[in-house]
Amino acid sequence: MADLGNFALVFVAGLLTALATGLGALPFFLVEDISDRWNVVLWGLASGIMVAASLFGLIREGIAVVDGGPVDAAVAVGPGVLVGVLLVVVAHELLEDAEFHPKEYEEADFRKLVLILGILTVHSFPEGVAVGVSFAELGIDDPSLSTVALGGLTLPVLAVFMTVAISIHNVPEGVAVSIPLRSMGVGEWRMVWWAVFSSLPQPLGAVVAYYFVTLAERLLPFGFGFAAGAMVYLVATEFVPEALERGSDLPGGGRRELLGGITAGVLLMVPLAFA
C-alpha cells in the first residue's frame, strides 16, 4: 500500500488541475466578454487535449500493462471505458432533472448556471480519476518504467503528462463557468472561486483512484479505460455541441474554428505523450 507522502503528492497534483480552472476567469479581468470565435477555439482546444490524453495517454498505457494480445487488452480496458461513459450519462440525467429555486436570478439563467456548474463538477471527478490512475506507478522500483525527475521527486512520465493535460484543458472549462456568471453580474474574484469550485472533486477523485489501483494492480487497465471513456464521451456530448452552439452565428457555423482548436489541442499533447 502507498505511503501517506504519495497520497499527499497525488492530492496536490489533483489540486493543481482544479486551480487551473480558475485561470479561465482571468480574461474577464481585462475584457467584458470573449468573442464567439474564441469561445469555439477554446472548446476545440479542450476537446483535442482531452481526446489526445485519453487515447495516447490512458488507453495506450492501459493496453501496455495487460499481459496478452489485443483481445486480452480489449477485455481488460473495454469495461472501464463503458463504465466511464455510463457515469457521465447518469450524472447528466440526474442534473438535467434537478429542481432549482433561485431567489436572485431569472430561473432560466440560474438553471443554466447550475447545470453548467453541476455537470462540470460531476464530470471533474473522472478527470481527477485520470490523474490518480496515472500516478499508479509512483514509488515502484522498476528500471523499465518511464520516469522524470522534478523538484527532487521521481515521477511517472504518464503522471506528469496527465496532470499537464487536465490542467490545460481545465482553462476553457473555467471560461465556460465564467461566461454565465459574467452575464449575471458576478464579480471577477467570485468567478475565479466558482471556476475552481467546479473542479474541486478532482483532487478527491485522484486520491480515491490512486488508492484503489495501488490496492490491486489488476484494476489498472479498468481504471485507465474508465477515465478515458468518461473524458471522450464528455467531449462528444458536451464540448463539441457547446462549441457548435457558440459558433452557430459564425461563417460555417464555427466548424473551422472548432477543427482548428481540436487540431491545436492534439498537436500540443501528442509530442508529450510520446516524449
C-alpha beads as a LAMMPS data file, in Angstrom:
LAMMPS data file: protein, C-alpha beads

275 atoms
274 bonds

1 atom types
1 bond types

-500.0 500.0 xlo xhi
-500.0 500.0 ylo yhi
-500.0 500.0 zlo zhi

Masses

1 110.0

Atoms # bond

1 1 1 0.000 0.000 0.000
2 1 1 1.183 3.516 -0.832
3 1 1 2.536 5.721 1.938
4 1 1 0.965 8.977 3.119
5 1 1 3.511 11.082 1.223
6 1 1 2.402 9.554 -2.070
7 1 1 -1.235 10.283 -1.279
8 1 1 -0.322 13.891 -0.477
9 1 1 1.547 14.204 -3.776
10 1 1 -1.414 12.832 -5.745
11 1 1 -3.773 15.199 -3.910
12 1 1 -1.551 18.180 -4.732
13 1 1 -1.486 17.166 -8.409
14 1 1 -5.286 16.988 -8.428
15 1 1 -5.498 20.329 -6.628
16 1 1 -3.234 21.951 -9.228
17 1 1 -5.569 20.839 -12.002
18 1 1 -8.517 22.281 -10.054
19 1 1 -6.763 25.615 -9.514
20 1 1 -6.013 25.783 -13.237
21 1 1 -9.768 26.073 -13.836
22 1 1 -9.668 29.449 -12.108
23 1 1 -7.403 30.728 -14.883
24 1 1 -10.440 30.604 -17.158
25 1 1 -11.908 33.582 -15.281
26 1 1 -8.800 35.756 -15.661
27 1 1 -9.647 37.110 -19.155
28 1 1 -12.716 38.771 -17.645
29 1 1 -10.427 40.926 -15.519
30 1 1 -9.272 42.517 -18.794
31 1 1 -12.297 42.320 -21.122
32 1 1 -16.051 42.383 -20.684
33 1 1 -16.680 39.402 -22.915
34 1 1 -14.948 36.763 -25.043
35 1 1 -15.980 36.574 -28.691
36 1 1 -17.872 33.570 -30.008
37 1 1 -14.970 32.812 -32.339
38 1 1 -12.503 32.486 -29.457
39 1 1 -15.009 30.538 -27.403
40 1 1 -15.276 27.952 -30.171
41 1 1 -11.483 27.765 -30.497
42 1 1 -11.105 27.264 -26.727
43 1 1 -13.694 24.486 -26.624
44 1 1 -11.979 22.865 -29.613
45 1 1 -8.615 23.143 -27.860
46 1 1 -10.040 21.477 -24.745
47 1 1 -11.595 18.730 -26.875
48 1 1 -8.341 17.984 -28.681
49 1 1 -6.410 17.869 -25.413
50 1 1 -8.961 15.512 -23.804
51 1 1 -9.091 13.107 -26.738
52 1 1 -5.308 13.038 -27.191
53 1 1 -4.737 12.499 -23.473
54 1 1 -7.326 9.716 -23.414
55 1 1 -6.167 7.826 -26.492
56 1 1 -2.406 8.369 -26.427
57 1 1 -2.059 8.509 -22.656
58 1 1 -4.681 6.480 -20.801
59 1 1 -5.780 3.888 -23.380
60 1 1 -2.218 3.373 -24.607
61 1 1 -0.991 2.841 -21.057
62 1 1 -3.963 0.609 -20.206
63 1 1 -3.143 -1.676 -23.118
64 1 1 0.566 -1.653 -22.247
65 1 1 0.012 -3.041 -18.738
66 1 1 -2.032 -6.014 -19.980
67 1 1 -0.170 -9.280 -20.419
68 1 1 -1.616 -10.737 -23.588
69 1 1 -2.798 -9.917 -27.084
70 1 1 -5.325 -7.392 -28.438
71 1 1 -8.297 -9.449 -27.240
72 1 1 -6.970 -9.583 -23.678
73 1 1 -6.324 -5.830 -23.750
74 1 1 -9.838 -5.111 -25.009
75 1 1 -11.370 -7.324 -22.311
76 1 1 -9.338 -5.576 -19.612
77 1 1 -9.753 -1.963 -20.773
78 1 1 -13.155 -2.103 -22.504
79 1 1 -15.378 -2.491 -19.406
80 1 1 -13.711 0.514 -17.824
81 1 1 -14.475 2.601 -20.919
82 1 1 -18.143 1.582 -20.779
83 1 1 -18.443 2.349 -17.062
84 1 1 -16.803 5.740 -17.600
85 1 1 -19.348 6.568 -20.296
86 1 1 -22.176 5.355 -18.054
87 1 1 -21.029 7.613 -15.226
88 1 1 -21.234 10.711 -17.419
89 1 1 -24.655 9.690 -18.783
90 1 1 -26.108 9.123 -15.313
91 1 1 -24.615 12.348 -13.936
92 1 1 -26.055 14.353 -16.803
93 1 1 -29.517 12.821 -16.409
94 1 1 -29.576 13.486 -12.664
95 1 1 -28.606 17.119 -13.137
96 1 1 -30.959 17.647 -16.081
97 1 1 -33.962 16.569 -13.983
98 1 1 -32.990 18.534 -10.867
99 1 1 -35.309 21.212 -9.498
100 1 1 -33.939 24.672 -8.723
101 1 1 -35.496 27.501 -6.736
102 1 1 -33.429 30.631 -7.368
103 1 1 -34.046 33.841 -5.441
104 1 1 -31.671 36.374 -7.016
105 1 1 -31.708 35.491 -10.714
106 1 1 -34.071 34.666 -13.528
107 1 1 -34.944 30.972 -13.376
108 1 1 -33.724 30.168 -16.896
109 1 1 -30.339 31.795 -16.322
110 1 1 -29.974 30.247 -12.891
111 1 1 -30.916 26.790 -14.180
112 1 1 -28.329 27.057 -16.940
113 1 1 -25.691 28.222 -14.473
114 1 1 -26.372 25.387 -12.020
115 1 1 -26.468 22.850 -14.844
116 1 1 -23.096 24.026 -16.185
117 1 1 -21.539 24.140 -12.722
118 1 1 -23.087 20.807 -11.778
119 1 1 -22.093 18.984 -14.935
120 1 1 -18.540 20.293 -14.826
121 1 1 -18.288 19.487 -11.110
122 1 1 -19.521 15.920 -11.522
123 1 1 -17.503 15.443 -14.702
124 1 1 -14.379 16.728 -13.000
125 1 1 -14.347 13.630 -10.782
126 1 1 -13.350 11.248 -13.605
127 1 1 -10.764 13.792 -14.693
128 1 1 -9.354 13.521 -11.179
129 1 1 -9.510 9.747 -11.574
130 1 1 -7.373 10.101 -14.688
131 1 1 -4.750 11.964 -12.682
132 1 1 -4.861 9.452 -9.806
133 1 1 -4.580 6.422 -12.066
134 1 1 -1.639 7.973 -13.881
135 1 1 0.275 8.004 -10.566
136 1 1 -0.211 4.239 -10.081
137 1 1 3.456 3.532 -10.830
138 1 1 4.670 6.095 -8.283
139 1 1 7.292 4.616 -5.964
140 1 1 7.608 1.343 -7.903
141 1 1 11.280 0.417 -8.291
142 1 1 11.383 -0.837 -11.863
143 1 1 14.047 0.404 -14.315
144 1 1 11.720 -0.340 -17.250
145 1 1 9.245 2.361 -16.132
146 1 1 9.372 5.803 -17.752
147 1 1 10.056 8.439 -15.085
148 1 1 11.099 12.076 -14.871
149 1 1 12.821 13.986 -12.057
150 1 1 11.008 17.139 -10.914
151 1 1 11.899 19.135 -7.809
152 1 1 13.827 16.263 -6.291
153 1 1 10.972 13.808 -6.907
154 1 1 10.939 10.906 -9.342
155 1 1 7.550 10.846 -11.031
156 1 1 5.988 8.599 -13.685
157 1 1 6.032 10.333 -17.066
158 1 1 2.341 9.473 -17.527
159 1 1 1.504 11.271 -14.251
160 1 1 3.202 14.472 -15.415
161 1 1 1.561 14.166 -18.832
162 1 1 -1.961 13.735 -17.423
163 1 1 -1.571 16.493 -14.820
164 1 1 -0.439 18.936 -17.510
165 1 1 -3.160 17.790 -19.922
166 1 1 -6.006 18.099 -17.426
167 1 1 -4.693 21.468 -16.197
168 1 1 -4.597 22.925 -19.723
169 1 1 -7.990 21.524 -20.588
170 1 1 -9.488 22.990 -17.399
171 1 1 -8.852 26.569 -18.544
172 1 1 -11.628 26.566 -21.202
173 1 1 -13.909 24.924 -18.627
174 1 1 -13.198 27.882 -16.365
175 1 1 -14.206 30.183 -19.210
176 1 1 -17.439 28.203 -19.630
177 1 1 -18.265 28.677 -15.953
178 1 1 -17.384 32.375 -16.040
179 1 1 -19.479 33.357 -19.067
180 1 1 -22.935 32.887 -17.456
181 1 1 -21.611 34.351 -14.209
182 1 1 -20.459 37.467 -16.083
183 1 1 -23.892 37.811 -17.706
184 1 1 -25.439 37.724 -14.209
185 1 1 -23.164 40.473 -12.872
186 1 1 -20.962 38.295 -10.642
187 1 1 -17.625 39.879 -9.687
188 1 1 -14.302 38.702 -11.119
189 1 1 -12.880 37.121 -7.969
190 1 1 -16.142 35.270 -7.297
191 1 1 -15.926 33.943 -10.867
192 1 1 -12.448 32.624 -10.094
193 1 1 -13.792 30.904 -6.968
194 1 1 -16.757 29.289 -8.765
195 1 1 -14.472 28.109 -11.573
196 1 1 -12.126 26.445 -9.057
197 1 1 -15.133 25.086 -7.129
198 1 1 -16.371 23.276 -10.242
199 1 1 -13.118 21.261 -10.287
200 1 1 -12.663 20.595 -6.566
201 1 1 -13.717 16.926 -6.937
202 1 1 -10.540 16.374 -8.963
203 1 1 -8.115 16.038 -6.019
204 1 1 -10.626 13.747 -4.292
205 1 1 -11.051 11.633 -7.418
206 1 1 -7.280 11.484 -7.840
207 1 1 -6.684 10.187 -4.308
208 1 1 -9.549 7.640 -4.460
209 1 1 -8.395 6.279 -7.818
210 1 1 -4.773 6.113 -6.701
211 1 1 -5.787 4.216 -3.566
212 1 1 -7.697 1.547 -5.466
213 1 1 -5.141 0.986 -8.221
214 1 1 -2.384 0.585 -5.624
215 1 1 -4.510 -1.964 -3.765
216 1 1 -4.969 -4.141 -6.811
217 1 1 -2.738 -3.823 -9.849
218 1 1 -5.289 -5.724 -11.901
219 1 1 -7.565 -2.658 -11.649
220 1 1 -5.104 -0.574 -13.650
221 1 1 -6.456 -1.344 -17.158
222 1 1 -10.023 -0.827 -15.923
223 1 1 -9.048 2.474 -14.292
224 1 1 -7.314 3.754 -17.420
225 1 1 -10.307 2.766 -19.550
226 1 1 -12.761 4.317 -17.092
227 1 1 -11.075 7.718 -17.151
228 1 1 -10.640 7.665 -20.933
229 1 1 -14.233 6.630 -21.608
230 1 1 -15.639 9.366 -19.398
231 1 1 -13.478 12.072 -20.955
232 1 1 -14.008 11.112 -24.611
233 1 1 -17.766 10.808 -24.101
234 1 1 -17.771 14.178 -22.361
235 1 1 -16.044 15.722 -25.371
236 1 1 -18.527 14.174 -27.813
237 1 1 -21.684 15.068 -25.898
238 1 1 -20.799 18.327 -24.134
239 1 1 -17.704 20.066 -25.503
240 1 1 -18.334 19.749 -29.249
241 1 1 -22.081 20.611 -29.051
242 1 1 -21.268 23.584 -26.796
243 1 1 -18.660 24.811 -29.282
244 1 1 -21.065 24.482 -32.230
245 1 1 -23.777 26.299 -30.295
246 1 1 -21.364 29.146 -29.531
247 1 1 -20.334 29.302 -33.187
248 1 1 -23.781 28.995 -34.744
249 1 1 -23.690 32.620 -35.966
250 1 1 -20.157 32.404 -37.373
251 1 1 -19.420 31.652 -41.041
252 1 1 -19.625 27.902 -41.491
253 1 1 -21.254 27.510 -38.093
254 1 1 -17.911 27.732 -36.313
255 1 1 -16.737 24.370 -37.645
256 1 1 -13.442 25.759 -38.930
257 1 1 -12.659 27.312 -35.561
258 1 1 -13.639 24.104 -33.784
259 1 1 -11.492 21.959 -36.076
260 1 1 -8.570 24.359 -35.663
261 1 1 -8.861 24.216 -31.884
262 1 1 -9.097 20.421 -31.844
263 1 1 -6.073 20.133 -34.123
264 1 1 -4.070 22.508 -31.923
265 1 1 -5.027 20.528 -28.812
266 1 1 -3.981 17.224 -30.340
267 1 1 -0.718 18.646 -31.697
268 1 1 0.014 20.111 -28.275
269 1 1 -0.438 16.828 -26.396
270 1 1 0.814 14.135 -28.802
271 1 1 4.510 15.117 -28.503
272 1 1 4.180 14.970 -24.710
273 1 1 2.534 11.547 -24.916
274 1 1 5.436 10.098 -26.883
275 1 1 8.227 12.045 -25.175

Bonds

1 1 1 2
2 1 2 3
3 1 3 4
4 1 4 5
5 1 5 6
6 1 6 7
7 1 7 8
8 1 8 9
9 1 9 10
10 1 10 11
11 1 11 12
12 1 12 13
13 1 13 14
14 1 14 15
15 1 15 16
16 1 16 17
17 1 17 18
18 1 18 19
19 1 19 20
20 1 20 21
21 1 21 22
22 1 22 23
23 1 23 24
24 1 24 25
25 1 25 26
26 1 26 27
27 1 27 28
28 1 28 29
29 1 29 30
30 1 30 31
31 1 31 32
32 1 32 33
33 1 33 34
34 1 34 35
35 1 35 36
36 1 36 37
37 1 37 38
38 1 38 39
39 1 39 40
40 1 40 41
41 1 41 42
42 1 42 43
43 1 43 44
44 1 44 45
45 1 45 46
46 1 46 47
47 1 47 48
48 1 48 49
49 1 49 50
50 1 50 51
51 1 51 52
52 1 52 53
53 1 53 54
54 1 54 55
55 1 55 56
56 1 56 57
57 1 57 58
58 1 58 59
59 1 59 60
60 1 60 61
61 1 61 62
62 1 62 63
63 1 63 64
64 1 64 65
65 1 65 66
66 1 66 67
67 1 67 68
68 1 68 69
69 1 69 70
70 1 70 71
71 1 71 72
72 1 72 73
73 1 73 74
74 1 74 75
75 1 75 76
76 1 76 77
77 1 77 78
78 1 78 79
79 1 79 80
80 1 80 81
81 1 81 82
82 1 82 83
83 1 83 84
84 1 84 85
85 1 85 86
86 1 86 87
87 1 87 88
88 1 88 89
89 1 89 90
90 1 90 91
91 1 91 92
92 1 92 93
93 1 93 94
94 1 94 95
95 1 95 96
96 1 96 97
97 1 97 98
98 1 98 99
99 1 99 100
100 1 100 101
101 1 101 102
102 1 102 103
103 1 103 104
104 1 104 105
105 1 105 106
106 1 106 107
107 1 107 108
108 1 108 109
109 1 109 110
110 1 110 111
111 1 111 112
112 1 112 113
113 1 113 114
114 1 114 115
115 1 115 116
116 1 116 117
117 1 117 118
118 1 118 119
119 1 119 120
120 1 120 121
121 1 121 122
122 1 122 123
123 1 123 124
124 1 124 125
125 1 125 126
126 1 126 127
127 1 127 128
128 1 128 129
129 1 129 130
130 1 130 131
131 1 131 132
132 1 132 133
133 1 133 134
134 1 134 135
135 1 135 136
136 1 136 137
137 1 137 138
138 1 138 139
139 1 139 140
140 1 140 141
141 1 141 142
142 1 142 143
143 1 143 144
144 1 144 145
145 1 145 146
146 1 146 147
147 1 147 148
148 1 148 149
149 1 149 150
150 1 150 151
151 1 151 152
152 1 152 153
153 1 153 154
154 1 154 155
155 1 155 156
156 1 156 157
157 1 157 158
158 1 158 159
159 1 159 160
160 1 160 161
161 1 161 162
162 1 162 163
163 1 163 164
164 1 164 165
165 1 165 166
166 1 166 167
167 1 167 168
168 1 168 169
169 1 169 170
170 1 170 171
171 1 171 172
172 1 172 173
173 1 173 174
174 1 174 175
175 1 175 176
176 1 176 177
177 1 177 178
178 1 178 179
179 1 179 180
180 1 180 181
181 1 181 182
182 1 182 183
183 1 183 184
184 1 184 185
185 1 185 186
186 1 186 187
187 1 187 188
188 1 188 189
189 1 189 190
190 1 190 191
191 1 191 192
192 1 192 193
193 1 193 194
194 1 194 195
195 1 195 196
196 1 196 197
197 1 197 198
198 1 198 199
199 1 199 200
200 1 200 201
201 1 201 202
202 1 202 203
203 1 203 204
204 1 204 205
205 1 205 206
206 1 206 207
207 1 207 208
208 1 208 209
209 1 209 210
210 1 210 211
211 1 211 212
212 1 212 213
213 1 213 214
214 1 214 215
215 1 215 216
216 1 216 217
217 1 217 218
218 1 218 219
219 1 219 220
220 1 220 221
221 1 221 222
222 1 222 223
223 1 223 224
224 1 224 225
225 1 225 226
226 1 226 227
227 1 227 228
228 1 228 229
229 1 229 230
230 1 230 231
231 1 231 232
232 1 232 233
233 1 233 234
234 1 234 235
235 1 235 236
236 1 236 237
237 1 237 238
238 1 238 239
239 1 239 240
240 1 240 241
241 1 241 242
242 1 242 243
243 1 243 244
244 1 244 245
245 1 245 246
246 1 246 247
247 1 247 248
248 1 248 249
249 1 249 250
250 1 250 251
251 1 251 252
252 1 252 253
253 1 253 254
254 1 254 255
255 1 255 256
256 1 256 257
257 1 257 258
258 1 258 259
259 1 259 260
260 1 260 261
261 1 261 262
262 1 262 263
263 1 263 264
264 1 264 265
265 1 265 266
266 1 266 267
267 1 267 268
268 1 268 269
269 1 269 270
270 1 270 271
271 1 271 272
272 1 272 273
273 1 273 274
274 1 274 275
